Amino acid sequence: MSPVFTRRVQLPVPPEVAFDWHERPGAFARLSPPWQSVNVIAQQGGIRDGATVTLDLGLPAGRWSLRHEGYVAGRRFMDRQTAGPFASWLHSHEFTPAPGGCEMHDSIAYTLPLAPFSGPARGFVESQLDALFAWRHRVTRLDIDRFVAQGSTRRTVAVTGASGMIGQALVASLSTQGHTVKTLVRRAARGVNEIAWDPARGSLAPGALAGVDAVVHLAGAGIADAPWTDARKRELVDSRVQSTALLARALAGGEGPRVFVSASAIGVYGNRGDEELDERSTRGGGFLGELAARWEDAAAPAAAAGVRVVHPRISLVLWPQGGALPKLITPTRFGAGGPLGSGGQWWSWVTLHDLLDMIAFAIREPLHGAFNATAPQPVRQREFAAALGHVMSRPAFAPAPAFALRALLGGEMADAVLLAGQRLTPRVLQEQGYVWRDPDLEPALRGLLGHAAKVLA
């Protein structure tokens, strides 16, 4: 008899609302566990009967193909393996009324290859499913909580930088919340949900943003993607300032959107040691401080024209598939994690899903100006390394001397990116009543790395 894995979660909405969330574009991306590399190779249809999806699991098992069946609107959909790592797989998603909302019931009947000789592998499979559904059910529950909190208003949001880590995740998040998302692309637009622009040439067609309620501007060359030569530093500045100025001029000219969420970074404060900082603190110096200041100032024409301009000052974004965290995970996995330099520098951090919630919060709430997009508890870098090592069950005491980091990255980049610190308080978000998904570091890392089935359930 095939094993059957089951998990249930209570949701504060009728079954039809929870079901609709799963039908929206972006739901699959929202539910994909960040500790696994799963890429969609091909997808046809949504979750209705006959729809198919083929995934690259990033494993020797290769591709996994699934076909949807058993669709009952508002109540059930199923996916059956047609090719992949299991001998058989049938996953049923059921939505039933329950006091205060509904219950979502996931049931998976599966058979491992080479049964019955594969019995010893069942414990591993069940542990992986435990972690997967702890993550999926927590994301679903918190996303639906946000969906309820935003009320009935649905917006059209234009997003720049939509091909980057944050941008891709933001498109998925906004889409599942019922918003229409248009992306700005540096090529000819394909379809009604793309807008062509060329910030280097100052090109954005008149009226291109008509009908858009808010613009979220994330585009910019990666800070640590290449050595800081003079040419690279000009690119880092120009990619932010020119694009922001172009959008600000368009919005100031009455293009339509009355909300402009234009990203910034906590580097605006410079290296401030142990000083406690909030949004009232002065800007700092150094290349990153000057870059962020010019970045924010470029949006001034929109603010002067009455557009509500908001600058999320983004801290260290935690996500296992991009940014700094994978670079920290690799040495930790091999027992070589530990303090960077002295380890005494303050690191302010935020999980990717909290950052996405903060951006959505900035779109709908009456925020103006800068806010610190960070968790409420910064930590010293040595504490961060110790927490990561503890989660991964690895030692984390091997230091990376400052001179070695400077030799590897260049002195200016190492000092500004790894060895500098900002001890931030997110005062604006606290005063506006924002509720964090991940306020504490170690539980956040456990969730992101798939070690928190019991914590997250």
C-alpha positions, 0 to 999 in steps of 0.5 A: 500500500502506498504511503500517504502524507497529509498536512492541514492548515486553518485559513481565515477566509472562505474556501473560495478565497483561499482557492482563488489565491492558488489560481493566481499568477505567482502562487507557485513561486510564492510556495517554492521552498527557498532552500531548493533550486526548482526551476520551471522549464515549461508550463501550460495552463494554471491548475485546471484539468489538463494543465501541465508543468515541468520542473528542473529539480537541480538533482540527478533525478532531473526533470519532474513533469506533473499534470493537473486533474480533479479540478472542482472550483473553490474546493479541489485541484490535484496534480499527478506525476507523469514523469519524474523521481517517484514511481507514482505521485498524486497530490490532492489540495482540498479546501473545506469550510471551517469555523472562522474560514476554511481548512486546506488539506494537502494529501500526497499518495506516493510510491518510491522507486524500487519499492519495496526495497526503497523503504529505508528512504521513506523517512528522508522523504517524509522529513523533506515533505515536513519541511516543505509543507511547514514552509508552504502553509506558513507562507499561505497563511501569512499571505492570506492574512496580508490579503485580508488586511489590504481590503478590497482595493486592487491596484496596477503596479509598474515594477522596474528591475523585475528580472532581479531576485527582489523584482521577480519575487515582488511580481509573484507576491503582488500578483497573488494579492490580486494586483495587476503588475506591469514590468518595465523592460529594456527591449520592445514590449511584449503584451499589455503588461510590459512597458519599454524604456531605456533609462540610459537614453532617457527614453520612456514613451509619453503616457507609458504609465497611464493607468498605473497606480504605483511605480516600484523602482528596483533597477540598478547594477549590483553593488558587489557584482564586480570590482569597484573600478572608476568605470564600475562606480560610474555605472553603479551611480548612473544605473540608479540616478538616471533611471530614478530621474527619468521616472520622477520626471514622468510622474511629475508630468502627470503620467498617472501614478501618484505613488513612487516607491523608489529603492534606496539602501542602508549604505546611505548612513555610512559606517557608523560603528555602534551608533543607534540609527533611525530614519531621523539620523543624518546621512553618512559619507563614503562611496555608498553613502554618497551613492544612496543620497544621490539615488534618493535625491533624484526622485525629488521632482516627483515629490515636488509635484505631489507624488507620494515618494517612499524610499525603502532603505534596504538592508541585508536581504536574506534569501538562499537563492541570491544576494549575500546569504548563499556566499555565507552558507557555502563556507559555513557548510564546510566548517569555515564560517565565522567572523568577517574581520573583527565580527563586531560590525553591526549587520541590519538584515531583513528576509526577502518575504518581509521586504516584499511585505514592506514594499506592499505596505508602502504602496497602500499606507500613507508613508512618505520619505525614507524608511528602514527596511530591516528587521527590528533586531540588528546583530553583530556580524559574529552573532550572525555567523554563530546563528547561521552555524548553529542552524546548519550544525556547523562550527562558525569560529574561523575568522576571515581577517580584514586584510584577506577580505581587502585583498580579495575584494579591494579595500574600498568594497570590503570596507564598505560592504563587509566590514562597515556596520549600521545599527538600525531601528525601523522606527517608521515601520514600528510607528505605522504598525507594520507586523514582521513575519521574521523579527528574529534572526535564528528562526528566520534562518531556520525557515529559509534553510528548511530546518524549521518544520516545527517552528514554522507550523 
